[in-house]
C-alpha cells in the first residue's frame, strides 16, 4: 500500500485520513469496538483504527493503531474499500482494510468494549460510516 496525500473536503475542511481494520475470523465474524469516553460519538460501535500520521502508509497506520488499541500485531491485511464520510466534527477518508491474520488476542486497551459480531449485529448504536461496511460484508457473504 502506498502513502496517501492530505486533501481538502468539498466544504474546505481538511480531510482526515483514517486506516480502519475489518478483522475477520475464519468463521466470518468480525470485530467491532465501542468508542471510548471523551471522543466524538462516545459509546458508538465501529471498526477499530485511527488517523494516519504524516508520511505514514495505510498499512503502517493500521498496524500501529491496532497494536495501540487492541494489543495485536497485524500479519496479513489488504486494502479493501475506501469511503468518505462527512461528520460534524471531521470530514474523513476511511481506508478499510481486511485483516485476516494477526498475533495476540484482541483486548480493549483503552478501556473500550469489543465484540465479535456477525450479521445482524447485536451491538448498537453503530457509527454511521460503519453501516455501509456491514452492507458490503453482507453482499460478499451472499456471493
C-alpha positions in Angstrom: 0.0 0.0 0.0 1.2 3.5 -0.7 1.4 6.7 1.2 -1.6 9.0 0.8 -1.8 12.8 0.4 -3.7 15.2 2.5 -6.7 16.7 0.7 -9.4 19.3 1.2 -13.1 18.3 1.5 -15.7 20.0 -0.7 -16.6 22.4 2.2 -12.9 23.5 2.5 -12.1 21.4 5.7 -9.0 19.3 5.7 -9.7 15.6 5.0 -8.7 13.4 7.9 -7.4 10.1 6.6 -8.1 7.0 8.7 -6.9 3.4 8.5 -9.6 1.0 9.6 -9.3 -2.7 10.3 -12.0 -5.1 9.4 -10.7 -8.0 11.4 -12.3 -11.2 10.0 -12.1 -14.6 11.7 -12.3 -17.8 9.6 -15.9 -18.3 10.7 -16.8 -14.9 9.2 -17.2 -12.9 12.4 -15.6 -9.5 12.6 -14.5 -7.3 15.4 -16.3 -4.1 16.5 -15.1 -1.8 19.2 -17.0 0.8 21.2 -15.7 4.4 21.1 -14.2 5.4 24.4 -15.5 8.2 26.7 -14.4 11.6 25.7 -14.2 11.0 21.9 -16.8 12.2 19.4 -19.6 9.6 19.1 -18.7 8.2 22.5 -20.3 4.8 23.0 -20.9 4.1 19.3 -19.6 0.9 17.8 -17.1 1.0 15.0 -14.4 -1.0 13.2 -11.1 -0.2 15.0 -8.4 2.0 13.6 -7.1 5.5 13.6 -5.6 8.5 11.9 -2.7 8.3 9.5 0.4 10.3 10.7 2.3 12.4 8.2 4.2 10.2 5.7 2.7 7.0 7.1 1.3 4.3 4.8 -2.2 2.9 5.4 -0.7 -0.4 6.4 1.7 1.1 8.9 -1.0 3.3 10.4 -3.3 0.3 10.7 -0.7 -1.8 12.4 0.2 0.9 14.8 -3.4 1.7 15.7 -4.5 -1.9 16.2 -1.5 -2.5 18.4 -2.2 0.5 20.5 -6.0 -0.1 20.7 -6.1 -3.9 20.8 -2.7 -5.2 21.7 -2.3 -7.2 18.5 0.2 -7.3 15.7 -1.2 -7.4 12.2 0.5 -10.1 10.0 -1.8 -10.1 6.9 -4.1 -7.3 5.6 -5.2 -5.8 2.4 -6.9 -2.6 1.4 -10.5 -3.5 0.7 -12.7 -0.4 0.3 -12.4 3.4 0.6 -15.2 5.6 1.9 -15.5 9.3 2.6 -17.9 10.5 5.3 -18.8 13.9 6.5 -19.2 14.0 10.3 -20.0 17.3 12.1 -16.5 17.1 13.8 -14.5 16.0 10.8 -14.6 15.1 7.1 -12.9 11.6 6.9 -11.5 9.4 4.2 -11.6 5.9 5.6 -9.3 3.2 4.2 -11.0 -0.1 5.2 -8.5 -3.0 5.2 -9.4 -6.6 5.7 -7.2 -8.0 8.4 -7.1 -11.8 8.1 -4.1 -12.7 10.3 -2.7 -11.3 13.5 -0.8 -12.4 16.6 -2.1 -11.8 20.0 -5.6 -11.7 21.5 -7.6 -8.5 20.9 -8.3 -6.6 24.2 -9.7 -3.1 24.7 -6.5 -1.5 25.8 -8.2 2.0 26.0 -11.0 0.7 28.2 -13.3 0.2 25.2 -15.6 -2.8 24.9 -15.0 -5.1 21.9 -17.3 -7.7 20.4 -17.0 -10.3 17.7 -20.1 -9.9 15.5 -21.9 -11.4 12.5 -24.9 -10.1 10.7 -27.2 -8.9 12.1 -25.0 -7.2 14.6 -26.1 -7.3 18.3 -24.4 -4.1 19.4 -25.8 -0.5 19.0 -25.6 2.3 18.1 -23.3 1.9 15.1 -21.1 4.7 13.9 -22.7 6.0 10.7 -19.7 5.1 8.5 -19.7 1.5 9.7 -23.1 0.8 8.3 -22.0 0.6 4.6 -19.2 -1.7 5.6 -21.7 -4.1 7.2 -23.8 -3.9 4.0 -20.7 -4.8 1.9 -19.8 -7.7 4.2 -23.4 -9.0 3.8 -23.1 -8.7 0.0 -19.9 -10.7 0.0 -21.5 -13.3 2.1 -24.3 -13.8 -0.4 -21.8 -14.1 -3.4 
